[in-house]
Amino acid sequence: MEPILWIPAILAGMTTWLYVLSVNIPELGTNNTQKGDLKFPTSLEDLQSVANLLMMYKEEHFLYVLVLFCSAYIYKQTFAIPGSVFMNLLAGALFGVWRSFPLVCLLTATGATCCYSLSKYFGKQYVIKYFPDKIKFMQEKVEENYDSLFFFLLFLRFFPMSPNWFLNLASPILNIPVYMFFFSVFIGLMPYNFICVQTGSMLSQITSMEDVFTTATFIKLAGIALVALVPSFIMKKLKNKKLKSM
């Protein structure tokens, strides 16, 4: 069996699991028997509808809602499906800031690591085939920052315009250790995740997605990313100074 064929097989298995969860939504003990429509939100209207539905169930079926949310979140991260912002906002609405923040950080890192593993074991040759220039560019950057690789990875995650999906796919090809990858995602996406869940906790007050990421927010995230480069810059300077003194 070709390694790449494992990916649709894994996708089918995880999709089946989500389908089973969604169609076996428990009954409410109250007079309200409306089940509504469970789906991945792709707009603010979808998000508010799904949040309202799951809020009804959370009071009586907290474990079910938690398992469903975690399964859906890891599913999207594993297969690099866009829309993490909606899942983060939903987490804030369902669980509040201080419970959802560590939860989504863990789920983000776990799902990204699953994507890393799919690329490493089943799709490496295809990533190299279809993104040769990007892989070459990233390989050069990794080699340039090898002595401070973790801080470089943090910078990439902190920076708001970084293509996280591509970083997940490319990291095993760049020989980035899985433990370093996991913690760089866990820590590096903390600012982004916190902003999302904090906004999600006030979901009823959001009138458009522009309320989530303002220009000021992007500037703050970019500033945090630049701070992550400081240790890397210092380590490079020290290394060059040491080489000159030899």
N, C-alpha and C positions, 0 to 999 in steps of 0.2 A: 504494500500500500504506500503510495506516494505521501511523504510527510505533509504536504499542503492539504491533502484530503482530510486530515484530522481536524482542520479548522472548521469546515462546515459541519462536521460530525459533532464537535464540541458546541458549536453555535446551536445546532438542532437540539442538543440535550439541555442546554441552558434555557433556550426558548420554551421548550416543553415544560420545564420546571416553573418558569414564570407564568405560563398559561394555566397550569394546574393551580397555582396559587391564586390567580386572578378569578378563575371560574368557581373556586371553592371558598369564596369570601363568606365569612360566617354571618349568621342572622343576628340582627339586633334584638336585644331583649325589650326594647321600647316599642311603642306603637308605630314608629317610623320604620317601614320595611323597604324604603327606596334604596336600591343598590347603586344606581348610577353607572357611570362608564369609567372603568379604570384603564388608563393609557398613559404613555409617556407624554408629558406636557411639552408642547412646542410653541406655545404662546402664553401670554399673561392670563388670558381667559381660561385656557386649558388648565394652567397651574392653579388658579383660584378654585376652579371646579373640582379638581382632584384633591386639593387640600381640604376643601369643605367636606368632601365625601369621607376622606380618611380620618378627619377630626371626629366625625360621628362614631367611627368604629374604634378609635383609639381608646376611648374611655372604657369600653367593655372588652376589647380585644387588642390590648397593647402589644402583646408578643406577636400576634399575626401581622400587625401594621409594621412592626420593627423588622420582622423577617422579610416581608414583602419589599420594604424600602431598601434594605441592605442587598437583597438579591437583585433588584432592579438597578441599583447604583453600580454594583460590581459588573453586572451585565454590560452596561453602557461603557464603563471604563475598559473592560477586557477587550471589547471589539471596537474601541476608539469611535464610538458613536457620539456625534456632537450633542450638546445640550446639558453639560454638567452644571451650568448656572441654574437651570430650572430645578435640578435635583437638590442643589444646595439651598436654594430658596425654599423648596418644599420641606427640607429638613428643619430649617429655622422655624417655619410655620407649625410643624408638627411637634417638635421636641424642645423648642426654645433654644436660645443662644448657647448656654453653657453645657447642655447635653448634646446638642447637634454638632457643635464645633469639633470636639475630639472625635466624634463618630465619623463625620465626613472626612476628616484628615486621615483616619485609619482606613476608611473605605477607598479614598482616592489612591492612597499608596498601595493598598491590596489589589485594587482593580488594575492600576498601572503596572504592577508587577506581574499580574496574569497576562497582560498584553505583552510585556517584555518576554515572558516565557513562551508565548505563542510564536513570537518572532524568532526567538532563539532556537526552538526545537522544530518548528514546522514551516516558517516562512522566511528564513534569513536570506536565501538565495534570491527570492523574489523582491525583497526590499532593496537588495544591492542592484538587481536588474533594473528596477523601475525608478530608483532614486540615486543613480551613480554619482552625480555632481554634488548632491546634498550630503551624501555619505562621505565623499572625499573631503568636502569642506569641513564637516564636523570632525573627521579624523584628524585633520590638521590642527583644529582648535583644541582638541583633546590632548594631542601631543604637546602643543605649546603650553598648556596649563596642567601638565601631568603632575607636577610637584604640588599643586594646590587644586587638584581635580574636584574635590568635594565642594569647595567654594565656587568653582566655576559652574558646577551643576546647580548649585543653589541660585546663582545669578540667572541661569537660564529659566529656572522655575519661577523665580520672583518676577522676572520681566514679563509684563502683561501681554506682550505680543508674541511670545515664544510659542511655536507650534507643539504643544505638549504631546499630541498624538504621534507626531513624527519622532520626538525624543524617546517615547516609549518603544517604538518599533526599532529605532536605530541603536539604542544603548547596548544591547547584547552584541551587535556587530562591531561596536567601538570598544568592546572588551571592558565595559564598565561593570565592576562587580555588583552582583544583585543586592547585597546588603547596602552598598553605597547608593545604588539606585533607589532602593526603598526609602531610605532616610532622607535623601535629597528631595524626593517627592513629598514625603510626609511633612518636612519642615518648610520646603520651598513654596508650597502652595497654601501654607497657613494664612498669610495675609489675604489672599484671594478668597479662601474658604470662609474666613471670619467675616469679611465684608458681605458675602452672600448670605450667610446664615443670619447675620445681624439684620440685614434688610428683610429677609424672609420672615423673621419674627414679627415684622410689622406689615405683613403681606396685604392686609386690607387697606393700607394707606398708599400702596403703590398704584400709580395710574398708568405707567408705561415702563418698559425695560430700560429706558434712559435714566430712570431714577436709581437704578442699581449701580451703573458705572458712569459716573460723571467725569468730566475732564480732570477735575481735582483728584479724583480717585486714581485715575491712570497715572497722574504725575506722582502721587504718593507711592504707588507700586513700583514705578520706574526708579524712584529715589531709593527705595529699599533694595532693589536689584543692584544699584550702583554701590551701595554700602557692602554688599556681599563680595564685590570685587576687590575691596580694600585689602583683605588678608592675602589674596592672590597676588596683588601688586607688590605688597611688602615682601612676600616670599621670593618673588622674582628678583627684586632688587638685592636681597640678601644673597641669593644664589649667584647673581652676576658679580657682586662684590667679592664673594669668596673665590670665584673663578679667576678674577683679575689678580687677586693676591697670591695665587698659586704660581 
